[in-house]
């Protein structure tokens, strides 16, 4: 068992080293995208499936609540949390439309719509990202592998260089924490 633990942690560290080498610029661009939307009166809408749904909720919670600093609440909504909407839309329109319908209802031009997908091929997230772009929203994607269909739909794509779902998800959480830190620092009033 110890060997399995060591192998997992070694893989995790290897992916994080690649994130350090390849993603600082895109991470800054993603934070700036969200900050600009919030400064302009917009919001962040976040979505994903499974573990990525949990990451979406975590991202929104850190912004609405607080990450590390006391500050005003920031407008962020996880589209993964309303079971009545998810089940009604899934039942009436199909599971592939659960996020698209929410984007159509809640997003406005200038908002940032963020899709999280380890493969970049989740049909329900892809459809929502397409809808967001057609509505004049900015799009952000946290991805893995080759980015799938979503990479072409993102104004800013944070592509974790791995094809291993657990390592991608672990990197996504780390990236989300970095984004929250950068967003929080940027949206706080300057100290005198």
C-alpha positions as CSV (number, residue, x, y, z in Angstrom):
1,X,0.0,0.0,0.0
2,X,2.8,2.4,0.8
3,X,4.1,2.0,-2.8
4,X,0.7,2.9,-4.2
5,X,0.6,6.0,-2.0
6,X,4.1,7.0,-3.1
7,X,3.2,6.4,-6.8
8,X,0.0,8.5,-6.6
9,X,1.8,11.4,-4.8
10,X,4.7,11.3,-7.3
11,X,2.2,11.5,-10.2
12,X,0.4,14.4,-8.5
13,X,3.7,16.3,-8.0
14,X,4.7,15.7,-11.6
15,X,1.5,17.2,-12.9
16,X,1.8,20.1,-10.5
17,X,5.3,20.8,-11.7
18,X,4.0,20.9,-15.3
19,X,1.3,23.3,-14.1
20,X,4.0,25.5,-12.6
21,X,5.9,25.4,-15.9
22,X,3.1,25.9,-18.3
23,X,0.1,27.6,-16.8
24,X,1.1,30.8,-14.8
25,X,0.2,33.1,-17.8
26,X,-3.2,31.5,-18.5
27,X,-4.0,31.5,-14.8
28,X,-3.3,35.2,-14.6
29,X,-5.4,35.7,-17.7
30,X,-8.3,33.7,-16.1
31,X,-8.2,35.7,-12.9
32,X,-8.2,39.0,-14.9
33,X,-11.2,37.8,-17.0
34,X,-13.2,37.2,-13.8
35,X,-12.1,40.4,-12.1
36,X,-13.0,42.4,-15.2
37,X,-16.5,40.8,-15.3
38,X,-17.1,41.5,-11.6
39,X,-15.8,45.1,-11.8
40,X,-18.2,45.6,-14.7
41,X,-21.2,44.4,-12.7
42,X,-21.1,40.8,-14.0
43,X,-20.8,37.4,-12.4
44,X,-19.2,34.1,-12.7
45,X,-21.3,31.0,-13.6
46,X,-19.5,27.7,-13.0
47,X,-20.4,24.1,-14.0
48,X,-19.1,20.6,-14.3
49,X,-20.1,16.9,-13.8
50,X,-19.2,14.6,-10.9
51,X,-15.9,15.7,-9.3
52,X,-15.9,18.8,-11.6
53,X,-19.4,19.7,-10.2
54,X,-17.9,19.6,-6.7
55,X,-15.1,21.8,-8.0
56,X,-17.6,24.2,-9.5
57,X,-19.4,24.5,-6.1
58,X,-16.1,25.0,-4.3
59,X,-15.1,27.8,-6.7
60,X,-18.4,29.6,-6.2
61,X,-18.4,29.1,-2.5
62,X,-14.9,30.6,-2.1
63,X,-16.0,33.7,-4.0
64,X,-19.4,34.3,-2.4
65,X,-17.9,33.5,1.1
66,X,-14.3,34.3,1.4
67,X,-11.0,32.5,0.5
68,X,-8.3,34.0,2.7
69,X,-9.3,37.7,3.3
70,X,-12.3,39.5,4.6
71,X,-14.0,41.3,1.8
72,X,-17.4,41.9,0.1
73,X,-19.1,38.9,-1.3
74,X,-18.3,38.3,-5.0
75,X,-21.0,37.2,-7.4
76,X,-20.5,33.5,-8.4
77,X,-23.1,30.8,-9.0
78,X,-22.5,27.1,-9.4
79,X,-25.0,25.7,-11.9
80,X,-24.7,22.3,-10.3
81,X,-26.7,22.9,-7.1
82,X,-30.4,23.3,-7.8
83,X,-31.8,19.8,-7.9
84,X,-35.2,20.9,-9.1
85,X,-33.8,22.7,-12.1
86,X,-31.4,19.9,-12.9
87,X,-34.0,17.2,-12.7
88,X,-36.8,19.2,-14.4
89,X,-34.5,20.2,-17.3
90,X,-33.0,16.8,-17.5
91,X,-36.4,15.2,-17.6
92,X,-38.0,17.6,-20.0
93,X,-35.1,18.5,-22.3
94,X,-32.4,15.9,-21.7
95,X,-29.4,15.8,-19.5
96,X,-27.3,17.5,-22.2
97,X,-29.3,20.7,-21.7
98,X,-29.1,21.1,-17.9
99,X,-26.5,23.8,-18.0
100,X,-27.4,25.4,-21.3
101,X,-30.9,26.2,-20.1
102,X,-29.4,27.8,-16.9
103,X,-26.9,29.8,-18.9
104,X,-29.8,31.1,-21.1
105,X,-31.8,32.1,-18.1
106,X,-29.1,33.6,-15.9
107,X,-26.1,34.8,-18.0
108,X,-25.8,38.2,-19.4
109,X,-23.2,39.7,-21.8
110,X,-20.0,40.3,-19.9
111,X,-20.5,37.5,-17.4
112,X,-17.9,34.8,-17.3
113,X,-19.2,31.2,-17.8
114,X,-16.7,28.6,-16.6
115,X,-16.8,25.0,-17.6
116,X,-14.8,22.4,-15.8
117,X,-14.2,19.1,-17.5
118,X,-11.3,16.6,-17.2
119,X,-11.9,15.5,-20.9
120,X,-13.3,18.7,-22.4
121,X,-16.0,16.5,-24.0
122,X,-18.9,16.7,-21.6
123,X,-21.9,17.4,-23.9
124,X,-23.9,19.3,-21.3
125,X,-20.9,21.6,-20.6
126,X,-20.0,22.0,-24.3
127,X,-23.6,23.1,-25.1
128,X,-23.6,25.6,-22.2
129,X,-20.3,27.1,-23.4
130,X,-21.6,27.4,-26.9
131,X,-24.7,29.2,-25.6
132,X,-22.6,31.5,-23.4
133,X,-20.4,32.5,-26.4
134,X,-23.5,33.2,-28.5
135,X,-24.9,35.4,-25.8
136,X,-21.8,37.6,-25.5
137,X,-20.4,36.0,-22.4
138,X,-16.7,35.4,-21.8
139,X,-15.8,31.8,-21.4
140,X,-13.2,30.1,-19.1
141,X,-12.4,26.4,-19.2
142,X,-10.5,24.1,-16.8
143,X,-9.6,21.1,-18.8
144,X,-7.3,18.1,-19.1
145,X,-6.0,15.8,-21.8
146,X,-6.2,17.5,-25.2
147,X,-9.0,19.8,-24.1
148,X,-11.6,18.1,-26.2
149,X,-14.3,20.3,-27.9
150,X,-14.2,22.8,-25.0
151,X,-10.8,24.2,-25.7
152,X,-12.0,25.9,-28.8
153,X,-14.9,27.4,-26.9
154,X,-12.8,29.1,-24.2
155,X,-11.6,32.6,-24.2
156,X,-9.1,31.4,-21.6
157,X,-8.3,27.6,-21.3
158,X,-6.5,26.2,-18.4
159,X,-5.3,22.9,-19.8
160,X,-3.8,20.6,-17.2
161,X,-1.1,18.5,-19.0
162,X,-2.3,15.0,-18.0
163,X,-4.7,12.4,-19.2
164,X,-5.2,10.9,-15.7
165,X,-8.5,12.1,-14.3
166,X,-7.4,12.1,-10.6
167,X,-4.4,14.2,-11.3
168,X,-6.3,16.6,-13.5
169,X,-9.0,17.0,-10.7
170,X,-6.3,17.6,-8.1
171,X,-4.6,20.2,-10.3
172,X,-8.0,21.8,-11.0
173,X,-8.6,22.3,-7.3
174,X,-5.1,23.8,-6.8
175,X,-5.8,26.2,-9.8
176,X,-9.2,27.2,-8.4
177,X,-7.5,28.1,-5.1
178,X,-4.9,30.2,-6.9
179,X,-7.6,31.9,-8.9
180,X,-9.6,32.7,-5.8
181,X,-6.5,34.1,-4.2
182,X,-5.7,36.3,-7.2
183,X,-9.3,37.4,-7.6
184,X,-9.6,38.2,-4.0
185,X,-6.3,40.2,-4.0
186,X,-7.4,42.2,-7.0
187,X,-10.9,43.0,-5.9
188,X,-9.9,44.2,-2.4
189,X,-9.7,47.9,-2.1
190,X,-6.2,49.2,-2.0
191,X,-4.8,49.8,1.5
192,X,-3.9,53.4,2.3
